[in-house]
Amino acid sequence: MTARWVVEVVAPERDLTVTWQPISLLMKNEVAPDSDRYERYRFTHNLLRVMESVRADLGEAAVFPLYWELGRRIHHERDRSFDPAAALEAAGLPVANADAFSDEAWDTEIGRRMNVGLALAGDDIGTPIIAFDGAGGEKMAMFGPVITRVPNKRDSLRLWDAVVTLTTMPGFWELKRTRTERPEFGAPPTITPFPAH
């Protein structure tokens, strides 16, 4: 939901360029194979391998169509066992990148990129993490916001401006309340396939 909020409402109004970075809950939380979360986290971790393969082959612009397609399948179709080659094909990306799904060599890059975000925002958090350049050019980051629906345009921009204000406020660290509702995903996002490769 946070990604949809940023992409569909905030980025066009605040002239943002978004770079998508991985966070692996499998790696970060060191989930044991006997955990009931292991298979779900392993699947999404392996999808991050595919994403890093795409980034390495085709650059940053190719990451978003895959990210959007993966989100559509996981959150809208509730599918957590799809063939990554099918997702790549739907996103207009080379299906050969699906080979990365089982390739542990990509874990180093996932960990490196994830650790950049955790170094900025702290390691006692989850996802999402939003990072941006502060007024002085220094990187700043905050965990969140965790939202269950995309607010209307006016409220979306107010929320963004509040996030920026709080993230850049010296001495500010945390706001939190217990979530009492599930995400309202709405219609699946429109997938614009990556230009022909």
MDTraj code that builds the backbone (N, CA, C; nanometers):
import mdtraj as md
import numpy as np

residues = "MET THR ALA ARG TRP VAL VAL GLU VAL VAL ALA PRO GLU ARG ASP LEU THR VAL THR TRP GLN PRO ILE SER LEU LEU MET LYS ASN GLU VAL ALA PRO ASP SER ASP ARG TYR GLU ARG TYR ARG PHE THR HIS ASN LEU LEU ARG VAL MET GLU SER VAL ARG ALA ASP LEU GLY GLU ALA ALA VAL PHE PRO LEU TYR TRP GLU LEU GLY ARG ARG ILE HIS HIS GLU ARG ASP ARG SER PHE ASP PRO ALA ALA ALA LEU GLU ALA ALA GLY LEU PRO VAL ALA ASN ALA ASP ALA PHE SER ASP GLU ALA TRP ASP THR GLU ILE GLY ARG ARG MET ASN VAL GLY LEU ALA LEU ALA GLY ASP ASP ILE GLY THR PRO ILE ILE ALA PHE ASP GLY ALA GLY GLY GLU LYS MET ALA MET PHE GLY PRO VAL ILE THR ARG VAL PRO ASN LYS ARG ASP SER LEU ARG LEU TRP ASP ALA VAL VAL THR LEU THR THR MET PRO GLY PHE TRP GLU LEU LYS ARG THR ARG THR GLU ARG PRO GLU PHE GLY ALA PRO PRO THR ILE THR PRO PHE PRO ALA HIS".split()
xyz = np.array([
    [0.0827, -0.1189, 0.0000],
    [0.0000, 0.0000, 0.0000],
    [0.0870, 0.1250, 0.0000],
    [0.1963, 0.1198, 0.0720],
    [0.2859, 0.2358, 0.0740],
    [0.3444, 0.2597, -0.0647],
    [0.3792, 0.1526, -0.1347],
    [0.4328, 0.1676, -0.2704],
    [0.3294, 0.2309, -0.3623],
    [0.2053, 0.1873, -0.3538],
    [0.1004, 0.2447, -0.4385],
    [0.0793, 0.3918, -0.4058],
    [0.0817, 0.4253, -0.2783],
    [0.0681, 0.5640, -0.2331],
    [0.1782, 0.6512, -0.2953],
    [0.3019, 0.6036, -0.2855],
    [0.4141, 0.6817, -0.3401],
    [0.4055, 0.6910, -0.4918],
    [0.3869, 0.5776, -0.5593],
    [0.3921, 0.5744, -0.7054],
    [0.2721, 0.6432, -0.7697],
    [0.1531, 0.6099, -0.7213],
    [0.0326, 0.6552, -0.7900],
    [-0.0080, 0.7975, -0.7556],
    [0.0298, 0.8464, -0.6375],
    [-0.0159, 0.9794, -0.5968],
    [0.0994, 1.0753, -0.5698],
    [0.1944, 1.0355, -0.4855],
    [0.2946, 1.1308, -0.4367],
    [0.4007, 1.1636, -0.5409],
    [0.4600, 1.0626, -0.6028],
    [0.5727, 1.0859, -0.6943],
    [0.5412, 1.1874, -0.8034],
    [0.4267, 1.1787, -0.8716],
    [0.3995, 1.2770, -0.9765],
    [0.3812, 1.4187, -0.9229],
    [0.3314, 1.4315, -0.8004],
    [0.3037, 1.5633, -0.7437],
    [0.4248, 1.6259, -0.6752],
    [0.5181, 1.5423, -0.6350],
    [0.6373, 1.5923, -0.5645],
    [0.7647, 1.5706, -0.6466],
    [0.7483, 1.5378, -0.7730],
    [0.8598, 1.5210, -0.8656],
    [0.9658, 1.4261, -0.8090],
    [0.9209, 1.3090, -0.7667],
    [1.0106, 1.2098, -0.7074],
    [1.0539, 1.1072, -0.8104],
    [1.1775, 1.0660, -0.8005],
    [1.2270, 0.9503, -0.8738],
    [1.2475, 0.8407, -0.7702],
    [1.1816, 0.7270, -0.7903],
    [1.1850, 0.6195, -0.6920],
    [1.2814, 0.5108, -0.7383],
    [1.3698, 0.4704, -0.6482],
    [1.4587, 0.3569, -0.6702],
    [1.4170, 0.2492, -0.5710],
    [1.3843, 0.1332, -0.6232],
    [1.3362, 0.0232, -0.5391],
    [1.4532, -0.0585, -0.4885],
    [1.4552, -0.0841, -0.3577],
    [1.5615, -0.1614, -0.2959],
    [1.5015, -0.2827, -0.2253],
    [1.5761, -0.3900, -0.2138],
    [1.5237, -0.5107, -0.1490],
    [1.5343, -0.5048, 0.0028],
    [1.4412, -0.5708, 0.0671],
    [1.4570, -0.6058, 0.2086],
    [1.4061, -0.7493, 0.2214],
    [1.4907, -0.8352, 0.2674],
    [1.4580, -0.9768, 0.2820],
    [1.4270, -1.0052, 0.4278],
    [1.3007, -1.0337, 0.4569],
    [1.2649, -1.0688, 0.5941],
    [1.3238, -1.2039, 0.6330],
    [1.3519, -1.2890, 0.5346],
    [1.4184, -1.4158, 0.5621],
    [1.5574, -1.3913, 0.6189],
    [1.6334, -1.3029, 0.5540],
    [1.7691, -1.2723, 0.5991],
    [1.7671, -1.1871, 0.7257],
    [1.6870, -1.0825, 0.7244],
    [1.6869, -0.9874, 0.8355],
    [1.6439, -1.0529, 0.9661],
    [1.5376, -1.1328, 0.9602],
    [1.4838, -1.1945, 1.0814],
    [1.5451, -1.3307, 1.1110],
    [1.6356, -1.3757, 1.0226],
    [1.7026, -1.5041, 1.0403],
    [1.6019, -1.6141, 1.0740],
    [1.5019, -1.6264, 0.9859],
    [1.3916, -1.7197, 1.0068],
    [1.4407, -1.8637, 0.9923],
    [1.4139, -1.9450, 1.0916],
    [1.4570, -2.0852, 1.0915],
    [1.3690, -2.1682, 0.9985],
    [1.4255, -2.2714, 0.9370],
    [1.3486, -2.3568, 0.8453],
    [1.2258, -2.4216, 0.9079],
    [1.2236, -2.4380, 1.0398],
    [1.1066, -2.5002, 1.1032],
    [0.9990, -2.3975, 1.1419],
    [1.0207, -2.2716, 1.1104],
    [0.9219, -2.1669, 1.1394],
    [0.8054, -2.1764, 1.0409],
    [0.6854, -2.1413, 1.0855],
    [0.5702, -2.1418, 0.9960],
    [0.5777, -2.0292, 0.8926],
    [0.6690, -1.9350, 0.9118],
    [0.6879, -1.8257, 0.8150],
    [0.7985, -1.8552, 0.7127],
    [0.8731, -1.9609, 0.7354],
    [0.9917, -1.9850, 0.6536],
    [0.9608, -1.9944, 0.5039],
    [0.8669, -2.0776, 0.4654],
    [0.8411, -2.0981, 0.3219],
    [0.7944, -1.9694, 0.2535],
    [0.7081, -1.8933, 0.3206],
    [0.6612, -1.7667, 0.2637],
    [0.7783, -1.6688, 0.2464],
    [0.8606, -1.6572, 0.3490],
    [0.9752, -1.5659, 0.3428],
    [1.0799, -1.6141, 0.2427],
    [1.0991, -1.7459, 0.2345],
    [1.1952, -1.7991, 0.1385],
    [1.1507, -1.7683, -0.0042],
    [1.0223, -1.7832, -0.0326],
    [0.9694, -1.7558, -0.1654],
    [0.9923, -1.6091, -0.2028],
    [0.9556, -1.5180, -0.1148],
    [0.9739, -1.3761, -0.1483],
    [1.1221, -1.3384, -0.1527],
    [1.2029, -1.4013, -0.0703],
    [1.3479, -1.3779, -0.0779],
    [1.4015, -1.4193, -0.2153],
    [1.3580, -1.5357, -0.2625],
    [1.4046, -1.5833, -0.3925],
    [1.3550, -1.4937, -0.5058],
    [1.2384, -1.4320, -0.4885],
    [1.1925, -1.3334, -0.5873],
    [1.2846, -1.2114, -0.5886],
    [1.3396, -1.1768, -0.4728],
    [1.4367, -1.0662, -0.4683],
    [1.5626, -1.1009, -0.5481],
    [1.6010, -1.2272, -0.5502],
    [1.7144, -1.2689, -0.6340],
    [1.6848, -1.2389, -0.7807],
    [1.5622, -1.2698, -0.8221],
    [1.5214, -1.2423, -0.9601],
    [1.5261, -1.0920, -0.9857],
    [1.4780, -1.0148, -0.8896],
    [1.4775, -0.8696, -0.9048],
    [1.6198, -0.8143, -0.9203],
    [1.7122, -0.8654, -0.8414],
    [1.8510, -0.8175, -0.8522],
    [1.9137, -0.8608, -0.9835],
    [1.8760, -0.9767, -1.0328],
    [1.9235, -1.0210, -1.1635],
    [1.8749, -0.9266, -1.2729],
    [1.7476, -0.8885, -1.2641],
    [1.6910, -0.7934, -1.3609],
    [1.7630, -0.6598, -1.3523],
    [1.7866, -0.6114, -1.2304],
    [1.8561, -0.4832, -1.2119],
    [1.9959, -0.4891, -1.2741],
    [2.0664, -0.5983, -1.2508],
    [2.2022, -0.6126, -1.3044],
    [2.2025, -0.6172, -1.4571],
    [2.1027, -0.6835, -1.5154],
    [2.0981, -0.6991, -1.6614],
    [2.0440, -0.5777, -1.7345],
    [1.9404, -0.5133, -1.6768],
    [1.8678, -0.4106, -1.7520],
    [1.8626, -0.2737, -1.6844],
    [1.9135, -0.2625, -1.5630],
    [1.9169, -0.1334, -1.4957],
    [1.7956, -0.1080, -1.4079],
    [1.8004, 0.0065, -1.3384],
    [1.6978, 0.0436, -1.2406],
    [1.5578, 0.0491, -1.3009],
    [1.5445, 0.0984, -1.4220],
    [1.4118, 0.1168, -1.4816],
    [1.3369, -0.0148, -1.4976],
    [1.4075, -0.1252, -1.5048],
    [1.3429, -0.2549, -1.5240],
    [1.2906, -0.3138, -1.3935],
    [1.3357, -0.2620, -1.2802],
    [1.2963, -0.3190, -1.1513],
    [1.1490, -0.2936, -1.1226],
    [1.1010, -0.1724, -1.1513],
    [0.9644, -0.1377, -1.1135],
    [0.8580, -0.2245, -1.1804],
    [0.8630, -0.2487, -1.3110],
    [0.7589, -0.3352, -1.3687],
    [0.7525, -0.4731, -1.3022],
    [0.8686, -0.5274, -1.2659],
    [0.8684, -0.6572, -1.1982],
    [0.8120, -0.6435, -1.0576],
    [0.8538, -0.5426, -0.9854],
    [0.8035, -0.5187, -0.8494],
    [0.6515, -0.5088, -0.8503],
    [0.5970, -0.4348, -0.9445],
    [0.4523, -0.4142, -0.9560],
    [0.3822, -0.5462, -0.9871],
    [0.4397, -0.6244, -1.0790],
    [0.3801, -0.7529, -1.1153],
    [0.3858, -0.8510, -0.9984],
    [0.4969, -0.8536, -0.9261],
    [0.5071, -0.9417, -0.8100],
    [0.4035, -0.9033, -0.7045],
    [0.3894, -0.7726, -0.6794],
    [0.2909, -0.7258, -0.5824],
    [0.1490, -0.7627, -0.6231],
    [0.1200, -0.7522, -0.7518],
    [-0.0131, -0.7868, -0.8008],
    [-0.0430, -0.9344, -0.7745],
    [0.0529, -1.0195, -0.8054],
    [0.0320, -1.1630, -0.7869],
    [0.0193, -1.1998, -0.6385],
    [0.1064, -1.1441, -0.5563],
    [0.1079, -1.1789, -0.4140],
    [-0.0134, -1.1205, -0.3408],
    [-0.0415, -0.9924, -0.3618],
    [-0.1451, -0.9262, -0.2824],
    [-0.2850, -0.9332, -0.3424],
    [-0.2955, -0.9285, -0.4736],
    [-0.4280, -0.9297, -0.5357],
    [-0.4745, -1.0710, -0.5688],
    [-0.3834, -1.1516, -0.6206],
    [-0.4206, -1.2893, -0.6544],
    [-0.3993, -1.3846, -0.5368],
    [-0.3312, -1.3367, -0.4315],
    [-0.3015, -1.4175, -0.3129],
    [-0.2235, -1.5440, -0.3504],
    [-0.1366, -1.5293, -0.4493],
    [-0.0583, -1.6419, -0.4996],
    [0.0839, -1.6298, -0.4459],
    [0.1261, -1.7273, -0.3710],
    [0.2611, -1.7267, -0.3140],
    [0.3418, -1.8474, -0.3605],
    [0.3083, -1.8931, -0.4816],
    [0.3832, -2.0074, -0.5353],
    [0.3934, -2.0018, -0.6879],
    [0.3770, -1.8844, -0.7460],
    [0.3788, -1.8726, -0.8911],
    [0.5192, -1.8907, -0.9478],
    [0.5232, -1.9202, -1.0743],
    [0.6489, -1.9358, -1.1465],
    [0.7045, -1.7959, -1.1751],
    [0.8257, -1.7650, -1.1286],
    [0.8803, -1.6314, -1.1540],
    [0.8951, -1.6004, -1.3030],
    [0.9105, -1.7022, -1.3863],
    [0.9206, -1.6783, -1.5308],
    [0.7910, -1.6167, -1.5836],
    [0.6769, -1.6588, -1.5299],
    [0.5487, -1.6023, -1.5728],
    [0.5382, -1.4554, -1.5336],
    [0.5880, -1.4216, -1.4151],
    [0.5864, -1.2814, -1.3714],
    [0.6789, -1.1970, -1.4588],
    [0.7941, -1.2495, -1.4901],
    [0.8869, -1.1781, -1.5777],
    [0.8239, -1.1541, -1.7143],
    [0.7621, -1.2566, -1.7688],
    [0.6993, -1.2442, -1.8999],
    [0.5894, -1.1372, -1.8972],
    [0.5070, -1.1387, -1.7922],
    [0.3985, -1.0408, -1.7804],
    [0.4526, -0.8986, -1.7680],
    [0.5717, -0.8849, -1.7099],
    [0.6339, -0.7534, -1.6931],
    [0.7173, -0.7123, -1.8147],
    [0.7200, -0.7974, -1.9162],
    [0.7945, -0.7650, -2.0372],
    [0.9445, -0.7811, -2.0215],
    [0.9850, -0.8685, -1.9314],
    [1.1268, -0.8874, -1.9010],
    [1.1725, -1.0259, -1.9444],
    [1.3023, -1.0429, -1.9673],
    [1.3533, -1.1730, -2.0124],
    [1.3277, -1.2829, -1.9093],
    [1.2643, -1.3900, -1.9535],
    [1.2329, -1.4996, -1.8617],
    [1.3588, -1.5718, -1.8143],
    [1.4695, -1.5519, -1.8811],
    [1.5952, -1.6144, -1.8389],
    [1.6360, -1.5678, -1.6986],
    [1.5886, -1.4493, -1.6565],
    [1.6210, -1.4008, -1.5223],
    [1.5584, -1.4872, -1.4133],
    [1.4622, -1.5714, -1.4485],
    [1.4010, -1.6612, -1.3501],
    [1.5027, -1.7588, -1.2924],
    [1.6117, -1.7837, -1.3642],
    [1.7154, -1.8732, -1.3134],
    [1.7744, -1.8228, -1.1824],
    [1.7685, -1.6922, -1.1596],
    [1.8232, -1.6345, -1.0370],
    [1.7460, -1.6788, -0.9127],
    [1.6228, -1.7227, -0.9293],
    [1.5370, -1.7639, -0.8174],
    [1.6070, -1.8651, -0.7264],
    [1.6848, -1.9545, -0.7846],
    [1.7521, -2.0594, -0.7078],
    [1.9012, -2.0349, -0.6904],
    [1.9472, -1.9156, -0.7267],
    [2.0903, -1.8866, -0.7272],
    [2.1299, -1.8050, -0.6039],
    [2.1931, -1.8712, -0.5084],
    [2.2338, -1.8068, -0.3838],
    [2.3365, -1.6952, -0.4040],
    [2.4003, -1.6910, -0.5193],
    [2.5003, -1.5875, -0.5442],
    [2.4399, -1.4468, -0.5337],
    [2.3088, -1.4336, -0.5582],
    [2.2434, -1.3020, -0.5511],
    [2.2212, -1.2565, -0.4072],
    [2.2361, -1.3442, -0.3099],
    [2.2090, -1.3082, -0.1708],
    [2.3054, -1.2017, -0.1190],
    [2.4269, -1.2008, -0.1687],
    [2.5229, -1.0985, -0.1266],
    [2.4739, -0.9600, -0.1651],
    [2.4253, -0.9446, -0.2869],
    [2.3766, -0.8139, -0.3319],
    [2.2489, -0.7744, -0.2590],
    [2.1608, -0.8695, -0.2347],
    [2.0398, -0.8400, -0.1569],
    [2.0788, -0.7889, -0.0189],
    [2.1683, -0.8594, 0.0479],
    [2.2136, -0.8184, 0.1807],
    [2.2813, -0.6831, 0.1799],
    [2.3646, -0.6581, 0.0804],
    [2.4337, -0.5286, 0.0718],
    [2.3335, -0.4146, 0.0582],
    [2.2398, -0.4284, -0.0339],
    [2.1407, -0.3227, -0.0562],
    [2.0485, -0.3063, 0.0653],
    [2.0063, -0.4157, 0.1244],
    [1.9207, -0.4100, 0.2415],
    [1.9913, -0.3397, 0.3573],
    [2.1167, -0.3694, 0.3759],
    [2.1909, -0.3119, 0.4870],
    [2.2119, -0.1618, 0.4743],
    [2.2107, -0.1098, 0.3527],
    [2.2186, 0.0354, 0.3344],
    [2.0953, 0.1005, 0.3971],
    [1.9771, 0.0452, 0.3682],
    [1.8541, 0.0998, 0.4257],
    [1.8493, 0.0841, 0.5764],
    [1.8912, -0.0319, 0.6267],
    [1.8895, -0.0554, 0.7706],
    [1.9894, 0.0348, 0.8425],
    [2.1024, 0.0651, 0.7789],
    [2.1997, 0.1555, 0.8392],
    [2.1416, 0.2962, 0.8534],
    [2.0546, 0.3337, 0.7614],
    [1.9925, 0.4662, 0.7672],
    [1.8780, 0.4727, 0.8673],
    [1.7973, 0.3665, 0.8742],
    [1.6740, 0.3724, 0.9532],
    [1.6790, 0.2903, 1.0820],
    [1.7767, 0.2006, 1.0959],
    [1.7860, 0.1164, 1.2148],
    [1.7498, -0.0270, 1.1820],
    [1.8025, -0.1199, 1.2606],
    [1.7779, -0.2606, 1.2290],
    [1.6657, -0.3225, 1.3114],
    [1.5975, -0.2431, 1.3928],
    [1.4863, -0.2956, 1.4719],
    [1.3519, -0.2634, 1.4063],
    [1.3528, -0.2590, 1.2740],
    [1.2346, -0.2221, 1.1974],
    [1.2107, -0.3257, 1.0884],
    [1.1043, -0.3053, 1.0134],
    [1.0737, -0.3925, 0.9001],
    [1.0636, -0.3125, 0.7733],
    [0.9583, -0.3370, 0.7002],
    [0.9384, -0.2706, 0.5733],
    [0.7996, -0.2086, 0.5722],
    [0.7834, -0.0930, 0.5143],
    [0.8703, -0.0227, 0.4207],
    [0.9675, 0.0720, 0.4908],
    [1.0750, 0.0997, 0.4207],
    [1.1690, 0.2049, 0.4596],
    [1.1697, 0.3058, 0.3452],
    [1.1541, 0.4319, 0.3791],
    [1.1630, 0.5379, 0.2784],
    [1.2871, 0.6202, 0.3098],
    [1.3723, 0.6379, 0.2101],
    [1.4942, 0.7176, 0.2258],
    [1.4958, 0.8262, 0.1202],
    [1.5516, 0.9400, 0.1556],
    [1.5643, 1.0513, 0.0620],
    [1.6776, 1.1409, 0.1086],
    [1.7168, 1.2344, 0.0234],
    [1.8212, 1.3305, 0.0585],
    [1.7609, 1.4432, 0.1398],
    [1.8225, 1.4739, 0.2546],
    [1.7804, 1.5864, 0.3366],
    [1.8242, 1.7177, 0.2736],
    [1.7880, 1.8270, 0.3380],
    [1.8180, 1.9608, 0.2847],
    [1.9679, 1.9816, 0.2649],
    [2.0485, 1.9199, 0.3507],
    [2.1936, 1.9334, 0.3393],
    [2.2578, 1.8293, 0.2501],
    [2.1765, 1.7472, 0.1842],
    [2.2294, 1.6451, 0.0945],
    [2.2551, 1.5114, 0.1609],
    [2.2389, 1.5044, 0.2938],
    [2.2624, 1.3792, 0.3644],
    [2.1420, 1.2869, 0.3473],
    [2.1681, 1.1567, 0.3398],
    [2.0613, 1.0584, 0.3287],
    [1.9896, 1.0471, 0.4622],
    [1.8575, 1.0442, 0.4553],
    [1.7742, 1.0290, 0.5739],
    [1.6731, 0.9195, 0.5434],
    [1.6290, 0.8477, 0.6461],
    [1.5333, 0.7398, 0.6240],
    [1.4453, 0.7210, 0.7458],
    [1.3286, 0.6604, 0.7191],
    [1.2327, 0.6308, 0.8248],
    [1.1591, 0.5028, 0.7876],
    [1.1282, 0.4220, 0.8880],
    [1.0404, 0.3077, 0.8684],
    [0.8980, 0.3605, 0.8526],
    [0.8275, 0.3108, 0.7508],
    [0.6887, 0.3503, 0.7322],
    [0.6741, 0.4524, 0.6213],
    [0.5557, 0.5069, 0.6067],
    [0.4389, 0.4779, 0.6874],
    [0.3740, 0.3458, 0.6459],
    [0.3193, 0.2773, 0.7438],
    [0.2408, 0.1568, 0.7182],
    [0.0964, 0.2046, 0.7049],
    [0.0398, 0.1864, 0.5861],
    [-0.0970, 0.2315, 0.5615],
    [-0.1803, 0.1151, 0.5087],
    [-0.3089, 0.1202, 0.5323],
    [-0.3964, 0.0127, 0.4869],
    [-0.4762, 0.0508, 0.3630],
    [-0.4667, 0.1765, 0.3206],
    [-0.5321, 0.2220, 0.1975],
    [-0.4598, 0.3466, 0.1491],
    [-0.4724, 0.3744, 0.0212],
    [-0.4130, 0.4959, -0.0339],
    [-0.5109, 0.6107, -0.0094],
    [-0.4669, 0.7129, 0.0638],
    [-0.5562, 0.8261, 0.0881],
    [-0.5855, 0.9029, -0.0408],
    [-0.6875, 0.9882, -0.0360],
    [-0.7143, 1.0739, -0.1513],
    [-0.5926, 1.1632, -0.1746],
    [-0.5890, 1.2305, -0.2868],
    [-0.4709, 1.3082, -0.3265],
    [-0.4302, 1.4098, -0.2203],
    [-0.5256, 1.4871, -0.1713],
    [-0.4943, 1.5900, -0.0722],
    [-0.4308, 1.5280, 0.0523],
    [-0.4944, 1.4226, 0.1049],
    [-0.4422, 1.3593, 0.2255],
    [-0.3123, 1.2846, 0.1992],
    [-0.2968, 1.2288, 0.0797],
    [-0.1709, 1.1621, 0.0443],
    [-0.0546, 1.2591, 0.0487],
    [-0.0745, 1.3779, -0.0047],
    [0.0326, 1.4777, -0.0051],
    [0.0587, 1.5309, 0.1350],
    [-0.0458, 1.5463, 0.2132],
    [-0.0276, 1.5876, 0.3532],
    [0.0529, 1.4820, 0.4280],
    [0.0206, 1.3542, 0.4034],
    [0.0940, 1.2460, 0.4683],
    [0.2403, 1.2470, 0.4262],
    [0.2660, 1.2629, 0.2967],
    [0.4043, 1.2677, 0.2494],
    [0.4805, 1.3819, 0.3170],
    [0.4207, 1.4995, 0.3169],
    [0.4875, 1.6155, 0.3767],
    [0.5133, 1.5929, 0.5254],
    [0.4215, 1.5246, 0.5930],
    [0.4424, 1.4928, 0.7350],
    [0.5576, 1.3942, 0.7528],
    [0.5646, 1.2940, 0.6649],
    [0.6745, 1.1972, 0.6719],
    [0.8083, 1.2683, 0.6537],
    [0.8158, 1.3559, 0.5553],
    [0.9397, 1.4313, 0.5321],
    [0.9721, 1.5169, 0.6545],
    [0.8717, 1.5853, 0.7088],
    [0.8936, 1.6704, 0.8260],
    [0.9453, 1.5893, 0.9437],
    [0.8813, 1.4779, 0.9727],
    [0.9223, 1.3967, 1.0875],
    [1.0591, 1.3329, 1.0657],
    [1.0860, 1.2870, 0.9447],
    [1.2145, 1.2231, 0.9162],
    [1.3295, 1.3218, 0.9305],
    [1.3065, 1.4464, 0.8973],
    [1.4134, 1.5461, 0.9019],
    [1.4172, 1.6225, 1.0347],
    [1.3281, 1.5902, 1.1273],
    [1.3224, 1.6591, 1.2571],
    [1.4277, 1.6034, 1.3515],
    [1.5256, 1.6851, 1.3925],
    [1.6258, 1.6353, 1.4870],
    [1.5582, 1.5879, 1.6157],
    [1.5993, 1.4716, 1.6618],
    [1.5472, 1.4183, 1.7862],
    [1.4196, 1.3372, 1.7729],
    [1.3549, 1.3385, 1.6554],
    [1.2329, 1.2590, 1.6390],
    [1.2710, 1.1171, 1.5989],
    [1.2048, 1.0160, 1.6611],
    [1.2401, 0.8777, 1.6310],
    [1.1228, 0.7887, 1.5950],
    [1.0095, 0.8005, 1.6616],
    [0.9096, 0.6963, 1.6403],
    [0.7689, 0.7439, 1.6749],
    [0.6732, 0.6968, 1.5943],
    [0.5299, 0.7018, 1.6218],
    [0.4784, 0.5618, 1.5936],
    [0.3836, 0.5131, 1.6711],
    [0.3302, 0.3791, 1.6420],
    [0.1968, 0.3625, 1.7118],
    [0.1079, 0.2874, 1.6459],
    [-0.0141, 0.2411, 1.7098],
    [-0.0484, 0.1054, 1.6505],
    [-0.1262, 0.0290, 1.7231],
    [-0.1622, -0.1047, 1.6792],
    [-0.2572, -0.0958, 1.5607],
    [-0.2273, -0.1718, 1.4580],
    [-0.3125, -0.1747, 1.3386],
    [-0.4367, -0.2579, 1.3688],
    [-0.5519, -0.2047, 1.3339],
    [-0.6780, -0.2733, 1.3623],
    [-0.7553, -0.3096, 1.2356],
    [-0.6960, -0.2901, 1.1188],
    [-0.7631, -0.3262, 0.9935],
    [-0.6625, -0.3807, 0.8954],
    [-0.7127, -0.4625, 0.8050],
    [-0.6272, -0.5214, 0.7019],
    [-0.6172, -0.4265, 0.5840],
    [-0.5139, -0.4411, 0.5017],
    [-0.5018, -0.3551, 0.3832],
    [-0.6196, -0.3714, 0.2883],
    [-0.6587, -0.2616, 0.2289],
    [-0.7616, -0.2594, 0.1252],
    [-0.6892, -0.2364, -0.0069],
    [-0.6563, -0.3437, -0.0769],
    [-0.5714, -0.3337, -0.1950],
    [-0.6398, -0.2698, -0.3144],
    [-0.7715, -0.2727, -0.3190],
    [-0.8403, -0.2142, -0.4333],
    [-0.8107, -0.2908, -0.5601],
    [-0.8342, -0.2258, -0.6733],
    [-0.8092, -0.2888, -0.8030],
    [-0.6598, -0.3137, -0.8207],
    [-0.6240, -0.4197, -0.8905],
    [-0.4816, -0.4445, -0.9160],
    [-0.4201, -0.3261, -0.9908],
    [-0.2922, -0.2990, -0.9649],
    [-0.2277, -0.1899, -1.0373],
    [-0.2134, -0.2234, -1.1855],
    [-0.2076, -0.1205, -1.2648],
    [-0.1843, -0.1392, -1.4075],
    [-0.0365, -0.1667, -1.4285],
    [-0.0073, -0.2742, -1.4983],
    [0.1312, -0.3122, -1.5249],
    [0.1676, -0.2632, -1.6643],
    [0.2673, -0.1780, -1.6703],
    [0.3212, -0.1349, -1.7988],
    [0.4471, -0.2157, -1.8218],
    [0.4434, -0.3096, -1.9173],
    [0.5617, -0.3928, -1.9403],
    [0.6841, -0.3088, -1.9759],
    [0.7977, -0.3607, -1.9353],
    [0.9244, -0.2959, -1.9678],
    [0.9377, -0.2901, -2.1189],
    [0.9919, -0.1800, -2.1721],
    [1.0069, -0.1708, -2.3180],
    [1.0855, -0.2888, -2.3751],
    [1.0541, -0.3246, -2.4961],
    [1.1162, -0.4408, -2.5615],
    [1.2658, -0.4417, -2.5408],
    [1.3175, -0.5578, -2.5131],
    [1.4608, -0.5753, -2.4858],
    [1.5259, -0.6536, -2.5980],
])
top = md.Topology()
chain = top.add_chain()
for i, resn in enumerate(residues, 1):
    res = top.add_residue(resn, chain, resSeq=i)
    for name in ("N", "CA", "C"):
        top.add_atom(name, md.element.get_by_symbol(name[0]), res)
traj = md.Trajectory(xyz[None], top)
